[in-house]
């Protein structure tokens, strides 16, 4: 995979990265202008602001402090595996480049495609990013895949490859990555031997086994049972966003986390409301018959290490896992709020965006508490709605294929706001609804800058355009700033909730495709407003200084 990309990059590495309109065979016009000059690459790097990823470790025991370097080392192995999944062999690409800005930007993106610009290539000679990344042969068609008689072809944990005769075969992750997962599993077992919490010890032991077998459900169940651990790690092949061909294949990533016990106690009560909120969803009763688990945990963490999929391009600030539908229905999910990363994005990005794009008298309603709550309830809302179609099409993920992730993110965004509205009326959430609604709009501006190529980007654009069509906000033509209409935003929230839940419940693949095509686009007017943010030097996202040295651990 990607030998064509590597050869082209090698041949052109000594060039000056001059702009060109020439396209290689197979490129679409949209990628023709993607080759960047050196100063343009520096401008791209400037879209990211650097954050030193630290946490207060003073409350940890000596054994817990010793666990963190082991978990970081295991997490770093996920970087290598994700490189392979997203591109191929990273060394071949990086050694072909003699431009330091290009190397740095390639490392941020885990490849030569700009994740914040619809995956446009930024290295000369590199064509469009394959929809299936490196999970499938580049020359494989969807039709060939559908016809292949391979029982595990849709597994989240297999690569599709060709045998000596050119026929499609599957290769399990644990076979492809045997040496790497063996080492990562050993590190997890070492960490387990230091664990003082029985639940954490069991989880780490089972997760080590999962890396060696691709059977993740036992460790997911054990992860759900953990309650009192102060150290946590999310590691393995988890999200399927990288596979834009089918949305089947999970990509490797890792987070090493330190729980904020005090904040977590404050959040714990909200999971109990899920069944009640499920019954009140603004959609026909047949789409809300599933009962979400109430074992779901809401916890706040400081994250001390990102790797792989979670570290590519825009950085995650909250996690909702596991993705296994069986585990979700039995145990619920855990929602992890990454407090230190969230705070960095609010201070460095959200507040400056609000100053630029929200009308002056509503800027006071953009607050960190509302940003934290909107982000948190986005994750909680993944547990609401429907996981299995009502008409025999299987799970929603299976029925909607590559569209599933974008629609699920849209559902979580809009139902998160619905949850806040309902809980606020019950007196369970402090603050004003104006804070949550205005911060929600500012959050859309922040997120659409990630580009429409990401699931989150498409979800944000659908919501922005739907809200615009329903009068949830107005734009002042003179100032170019936006004013929220709170009553109409609430009406639009309910209408969009109903639309998304219906599309999911019926497994309407074609309908979701139309919605994303028609509403998942950035209009020229919005693009002009987003350009103002760049002109004001407001960063799009963050990159990290992270690791053992940053934490002053040996």
C-alpha positions in Angstrom: 0.0 0.0 0.0 1.1 3.5 -0.8 4.2 2.6 -2.8 3.1 5.0 -5.5 2.8 7.8 -2.9 6.2 7.0 -1.4 8.0 7.0 -4.8 6.4 10.2 -5.9 7.3 11.9 -2.6 10.9 10.6 -2.9 11.3 12.0 -6.5 9.9 15.4 -5.5 11.3 15.8 -2.0 14.1 18.1 -3.1 11.6 20.5 -4.8 10.8 23.8 -3.3 7.1 22.9 -2.7 6.1 25.4 -5.4 2.4 25.7 -6.0 1.1 24.0 -9.1 -2.2 23.3 -10.8 -0.9 20.1 -12.4 -2.7 16.9 -11.3 -1.4 13.4 -11.4 -3.6 10.8 -13.1 -6.7 10.0 -11.1 -6.6 13.3 -9.1 -9.8 15.3 -9.0 -9.8 19.0 -9.7 -10.5 19.6 -6.0 -7.0 18.3 -5.1 -5.2 20.1 -7.9 -4.3 23.1 -5.8 -3.3 21.1 -2.7 0.5 21.2 -3.2 1.8 23.7 -0.8 4.7 26.1 -0.8 7.1 26.2 2.2 5.6 29.3 3.7 2.1 27.9 3.1 3.1 24.8 5.1 4.2 27.1 7.9 0.8 28.8 7.8 -0.7 25.3 8.2 1.5 24.6 11.2 0.3 27.9 12.7 -3.2 26.6 12.7 -2.1 24.5 15.7 -1.1 26.0 19.1 1.1 24.0 21.4 -0.1 22.9 24.8 2.1 21.3 27.5 0.2 18.2 28.7 0.6 18.0 32.4 -1.5 17.0 35.5 -1.3 17.1 39.2 0.2 13.7 40.2 0.7 14.5 43.8 -2.3 12.4 44.9 -1.0 9.3 43.2 0.8 6.5 45.1 4.3 5.5 44.1 3.0 2.4 42.3 0.5 4.5 40.3 3.3 6.9 39.3 5.4 3.9 38.2 2.5 2.7 36.0 2.3 5.8 33.9 5.6 5.4 32.0 4.7 1.8 31.2 1.3 2.9 29.9 2.8 5.7 27.9 5.3 3.3 26.3 2.4 0.9 25.4 0.5 3.9 24.1 3.4 5.0 21.9 3.2 1.6 20.1 -0.3 2.6 19.0 1.3 5.5 17.1 3.2 3.0 14.8 0.1 0.9 14.3 -2.1 3.9 13.4 0.6 5.1 11.0 0.3 1.8 9.1 -3.5 2.0 9.1 -3.7 5.6 8.0 -0.9 5.6 5.4 1.6 2.8 5.3 5.2 2.9 6.4 5.9 6.3 8.0 9.7 6.0 7.7 9.6 5.8 3.9 7.6 9.1 3.7 9.5 11.0 6.4 13.0 10.2 5.1 12.0 11.3 1.6 11.3 14.9 2.9 14.0 17.5 3.4 11.6 20.3 4.5 11.2 20.4 8.3 7.8 22.2 8.1 6.6 19.3 5.8 7.9 16.7 8.2 6.3 18.3 11.2 2.9 18.7 9.4 3.1 15.1 8.2 3.6 13.9 11.8 0.6 15.9 13.0 -1.6 14.4 10.3 0.0 10.9 10.3 0.4 11.1 6.6 0.5 13.6 3.7 -3.1 14.6 3.8 -4.4 17.7 5.8 -7.0 16.4 8.2 -8.3 20.0 8.8 -8.8 20.6 5.1 -10.9 17.7 3.9 -7.8 15.5 3.7 -6.3 17.5 0.8 -2.8 16.4 0.0 0.0 18.8 0.9 3.0 17.0 -0.6 3.8 17.1 -4.3 2.8 14.1 -6.3 0.6 12.6 -3.6 -2.9 11.9 -4.9 -6.2 11.9 -2.9 -6.3 9.9 0.3 -7.9 6.5 -0.3 -11.3 6.3 1.2 -10.4 3.0 2.8 -7.0 4.4 4.1 -4.7 1.4 4.3 -7.3 -1.1 5.6 -8.1 -2.3 2.0 -6.2 -2.7 -1.2 -6.2 0.6 -3.1 -7.5 -1.1 -6.3 -10.4 -2.8 -4.5 -13.9 -1.7 -5.4 -16.9 -1.8 -3.2 -18.5 -4.3 -5.5 -15.5 -6.6 -5.2 -15.7 -6.4 -1.5 -19.4 -7.1 -1.4 -19.0 -10.2 -3.6 -16.0 -11.6 -1.6 -17.0 -14.7 0.4 -14.9 -13.9 3.5 -16.9 -14.3 6.7 -14.7 -11.8 8.7 -14.4 -9.2 6.0 -16.6 -6.8 7.9 -14.8 -7.4 11.2 -13.4 -4.3 12.9 -10.1 -6.1 13.4 -9.1 -7.4 10.0 -7.2 -5.9 7.0 -8.3 -6.8 3.5 -5.3 -7.8 1.4 -4.5 -9.8 -1.8 -2.9 -13.2 -2.0 -0.4 -14.3 -4.6 -3.2 -14.9 -7.1 -4.7 -11.4 -6.5 -7.7 -12.7 -4.6 -9.0 -10.8 -1.5 -8.0 -12.3 1.8 -8.3 -11.1 5.4 -5.5 -10.6 7.8 -6.3 -10.2 11.6 -4.8 -7.2 13.3 -3.1 -9.4 15.9 -1.4 -11.3 13.1 -0.3 -8.2 11.1 1.0 -6.6 14.2 2.3 -9.6 16.1 5.5 -8.1 17.4 4.0 -4.8 18.3 1.0 -6.1 20.2 3.2 -8.7 22.0 5.3 -5.8 23.4 2.3 -3.7 24.2 0.6 -6.6 26.0 3.7 -7.2 28.1 3.8 -3.5 29.2 0.1 -3.7 30.2 0.8 -6.8 32.3 3.7 -5.0 34.0 1.4 -2.1 34.8 -1.2 -4.6 36.0 1.3 -6.0 38.5 1.6 -2.6 40.0 -2.1 -1.8 40.1 -3.6 -1.4 43.6 -7.2 -1.3 42.4 -8.6 -4.8 41.7 -10.8 -3.6 38.9 -7.9 -1.9 37.1 -5.7 -4.9 37.5 -8.3 -7.2 35.9 -8.9 -4.7 33.1 -5.2 -4.3 32.2 -4.7 -8.1 32.2 -7.7 -8.7 30.0 -6.8 -5.8 27.7 -3.3 -7.3 27.2 -5.0 -10.5 26.2 -7.3 -8.7 23.8 -4.4 -7.1 21.9 -3.1 -10.6 21.3 -6.5 -12.1 20.2 -8.6 -9.2 18.8 -11.4 -10.3 21.3 -12.0 -7.0 23.1 -15.4 -7.6 24.7 -14.2 -9.2 28.0 -11.8 -6.3 28.6 -14.6 -3.8 27.6 -16.9 -5.4 30.2 -14.1 -5.3 32.8 -13.4 -1.6 31.9 -17.1 -0.8 32.6 -16.8 -2.5 36.0 -14.0 -0.2 37.2 -15.2 2.5 39.6 -12.4 3.5 42.0 -9.3 3.6 39.8 -7.3 6.8 39.7 -5.2 5.7 36.7 -6.8 4.7 33.4 -5.7 3.8 29.9 -7.8 3.6 26.7 -5.8 1.5 24.3 -6.3 -0.6 21.1 -8.3 -0.4 17.9 -11.4 1.6 18.8 -13.0 4.2 16.5 -13.9 3.5 12.8 -13.7 7.1 11.5 -10.5 6.5 9.5 -12.3 3.9 7.3 -14.4 6.2 5.1 -15.0 3.4 2.6 -17.3 1.4 4.8 -16.8 2.6 8.3 -16.0 -1.0 9.4 -12.4 -1.0 10.4 -11.2 0.3 13.8 -8.0 2.3 14.1 -5.4 2.1 17.0 -5.1 4.8 19.6 -4.3 5.4 23.2 -5.0 7.8 26.0 -3.3 7.7 29.4 -5.4 9.3 32.0 -5.5 10.5 35.6 -8.9 10.8 37.2 -10.1 13.9 38.9 -11.9 12.2 41.8 -13.6 15.4 43.0 -15.0 16.5 39.7 -16.1 13.0 38.9 -18.2 12.8 42.1 -20.1 15.9 40.9 -20.9 14.3 37.5 -21.9 10.8 38.8 -25.6 11.5 39.2 -26.5 12.3 35.6 -26.4 8.7 34.2 -29.4 7.8 36.4 -31.6 10.1 34.2 -30.9 8.3 31.0 -34.0 6.0 30.9 -36.3 8.9 31.8 -34.7 11.1 29.1 -35.0 8.2 26.6 -38.7 8.0 27.1 -39.1 11.7 26.6 -37.2 11.9 23.2 -39.1 14.0 20.6 -39.7 11.1 18.2 -42.2 8.3 17.7 -42.2 5.7 20.5 -41.1 2.9 18.2 -37.7 4.6 17.9 -37.1 4.7 21.7 -38.0 1.3 22.9 -34.4 0.4 23.9 -33.5 1.1 27.5 -30.0 2.6 28.0 -27.9 1.1 30.7 -27.7 3.1 33.9 -24.2 1.8 34.9 -22.8 4.5 32.7 -20.1 6.5 34.4 -19.4 10.2 34.0 -15.9 11.1 35.0 -13.5 13.9 34.6 -9.8 13.3 33.8 -6.6 15.0 33.0 -5.1 13.3 30.0 -1.3 12.9 30.1 -0.7 11.1 26.7 -2.4 10.9 23.4 -1.4 8.4 20.6 -2.5 7.2 17.2 -6.0 8.0 16.0 -6.8 10.3 19.0 -3.7 12.3 18.3 -4.2 12.8 14.5 -5.3 16.3 13.4 -8.0 17.6 15.8 -7.7 16.4 19.3 -10.5 14.6 21.2 -11.6 16.3 24.4 -14.2 13.7 25.6 -14.6 10.0 25.1 -17.7 7.8 25.1 -16.9 4.0 25.1 -17.1 1.1 24.6 -18.5 1.1 21.0 -19.7 -2.5 21.3 -23.5 -2.4 21.1 -23.9 -5.5 23.3 -21.8 -4.0 26.0 -23.7 -0.7 25.7 -27.1 -2.4 26.2 -25.8 -4.5 29.1 -23.6 -2.1 30.9 -24.1 1.3 29.3 -21.0 3.3 28.5 -18.4 5.4 30.3 -18.0 9.1 29.4 -14.6 10.6 30.1 -14.3 14.3 30.1 -10.6 15.4 29.4 -10.7 18.5 31.5 -7.2 19.8 30.9 -7.4 19.5 27.1 -10.9 21.0 27.2 -9.7 24.0 29.2 -6.9 24.6 26.8 -9.2 24.6 23.8 -11.7 26.9 25.5 -9.0 29.5 26.5 -7.0 29.4 23.3 -9.8 28.9 20.7 -13.4 29.2 22.0 -13.2 32.6 23.7 -11.4 34.2 20.8 -14.0 32.8 18.3 -16.8 34.2 20.4 -15.2 37.6 20.4 -15.0 37.5 16.6 -18.4 35.9 15.7 -20.9 36.2 18.5 -22.8 39.5 19.0 -21.3 41.6 21.8 -24.3 41.4 24.2 -24.4 37.6 24.0 -20.6 37.0 24.4 -21.1 36.8 28.2 -23.0 33.6 27.6 -20.0 31.7 26.2 -18.6 30.1 29.4 -16.3 27.2 30.2 -18.9 25.6 32.4 -21.3 25.5 29.5 -18.6 24.3 27.1 -17.8 21.5 29.6 -21.5 20.6 29.9 -22.2 20.6 26.2 -19.2 18.4 25.6 -20.1 16.1 28.4 -23.7 15.6 27.4 -22.6 15.0 23.8 -20.9 11.9 25.1 -23.8 11.0 27.4 -26.2 11.4 24.5 -24.5 8.6 22.6 -26.3 6.3 25.0 -29.7 7.6 24.0 -31.8 6.8 20.9 -31.5 3.5 19.1 -28.7 1.0 18.4 -30.7 -1.5 16.3 -32.9 -0.7 13.4 -36.6 -1.4 13.8 -37.0 -3.1 10.4 -34.5 -5.9 10.4 -31.6 -4.1 8.8 -29.3 -5.0 11.8 -27.5 -2.5 13.9 -27.6 1.2 12.9 -23.8 1.1 12.3 -24.2 -1.9 9.9 -27.2 -0.3 8.0 -25.7 3.1 7.5 -22.1 1.9 6.8 -19.7 4.8 6.1 -22.4 7.4 7.0 -23.0 5.9 10.5 -20.3 7.9 12.3 -21.3 11.3 10.9 -25.0 10.8 11.8 -24.2 9.4 15.2 -22.0 12.4 16.0 -24.9 14.6 14.9 -27.3 12.7 17.1 -25.0 13.1 20.1 -24.6 16.8 19.5 -28.3 17.6 19.3 -29.5 15.1 22.0 -26.8 16.5 24.3 -28.4 19.9 24.0 -31.8 18.2 24.5 -30.6 16.6 27.7 -29.3 19.9 29.0 -32.6 21.5 28.3 -34.6 18.8 30.0 -32.3 18.6 33.1 -32.2 22.4 33.4 -36.0 22.4 33.6 -35.8 19.8 36.4 -33.4 22.0 38.3 -30.6 19.4 38.0 -28.2 21.8 36.1 -27.2 25.2 37.2 -26.6 28.2 34.9 -28.8 29.7 32.2 -30.0 28.1 29.1 -28.7 31.1 27.3 -25.2 30.1 28.3 -25.6 26.6 27.0 -27.3 27.6 23.7 -24.9 30.5 22.9 -21.8 28.3 23.7 -23.3 25.6 21.6 -23.3 27.9 18.5 -19.8 29.1 19.2 -18.9 25.4 19.5 -20.2 24.8 16.0 -17.9 27.5 14.6 -15.0 25.9 16.4 -15.8 22.4 15.2 -16.5 23.1 11.5 -13.0 24.4 11.1 -11.9 20.8 11.4 -13.2 20.4 7.9 -16.2 18.5 6.4 -14.0 15.4 5.9 -14.4 14.3 9.5 -17.5 12.8 11.0 -17.7 15.6 13.5 -17.2 18.2 10.7 -20.1 16.9 8.6 -22.3 16.6 11.7 -21.6 20.2 12.6 -22.4 21.5 9.2 -25.7 19.6 9.0 -26.6 21.1 12.3 -25.5 24.6 11.4 -27.4 24.6 8.1 -30.5 23.0 9.7 -30.5 25.7 12.5 -30.0 28.4 9.9 -33.0 27.2 7.8 -35.1 27.1 11.0 -34.1 30.6 12.3 -32.2 29.4 15.3 -29.7 32.3 14.8 -29.4 35.4 12.6 -26.3 37.0 11.1 -25.9 40.8 11.3 -24.9 41.8 7.8 -23.0 44.9 9.0 -20.9 43.3 11.8 -20.8 39.7 10.4 -21.7 38.5 13.9 -24.3 36.0 14.9 -27.2 36.3 17.4 -28.9 33.2 18.9 -32.7 33.1 18.8 -33.2 30.9 21.9 -36.9 29.9 21.3 -36.3 28.9 17.6 -33.1 27.1 18.5 -35.1 24.9 20.9 -37.7 24.2 18.1 -34.9 23.3 15.6 -33.3 21.1 18.2 -36.4 19.0 18.6 -37.0 18.8 14.8 -33.5 17.7 14.0 -33.5 15.2 16.9 -36.6 13.6 15.4 -35.1 13.5 11.9 -31.8 11.9 12.9 -33.5 9.3 15.2 -35.9 8.3 12.4 -33.0 8.0 9.9 -31.1 5.8 12.3 -34.1 3.7 13.3 -35.1 2.9 9.8 -31.5 2.4 8.7 -32.2 4.8 5.8 -28.7 4.7 4.1 -29.9 6.7 1.0 -31.7 9.3 3.2 -28.6 9.9 5.4 -26.5 10.3 2.2 -28.8 13.0 0.9 -28.8 14.8 4.3 -25.0 14.8 4.4 -24.7 15.9 0.8 -27.3 18.6 1.0 -26.6 20.0 4.5 -23.1 18.9 5.2 -21.5 21.7 3.2 -19.8 25.0 4.1 -21.5 27.9 2.4 -19.4 30.7 0.8 -20.8 33.1 3.5 -19.8 30.8 6.4 -16.4 30.2 4.8 -15.8 34.0 4.7 -16.6 34.2 8.4 -14.3 31.3 9.2 -11.6 33.0 7.2 -11.9 35.9 9.5 -10.9 33.6 12.4 -7.7 32.6 10.5 -7.0 36.3 9.7 -7.3 37.0 13.5 -4.7 34.2 14.1 -7.1 32.1 16.1 -5.7 28.6 16.1 -7.9 25.7 14.8 -6.6 23.1 17.2 -3.8 22.0 19.6 -0.7 19.9 19.5 1.0 18.5 22.6 4.3 18.5 24.4 3.7 15.3 26.2 5.4 12.3 27.7 7.4 11.1 30.7 9.8 14.0 30.7 7.0 16.6 30.6 5.5 14.9 33.7 8.9 14.7 35.4 8.6 10.9 35.7 11.4 8.4 35.2 
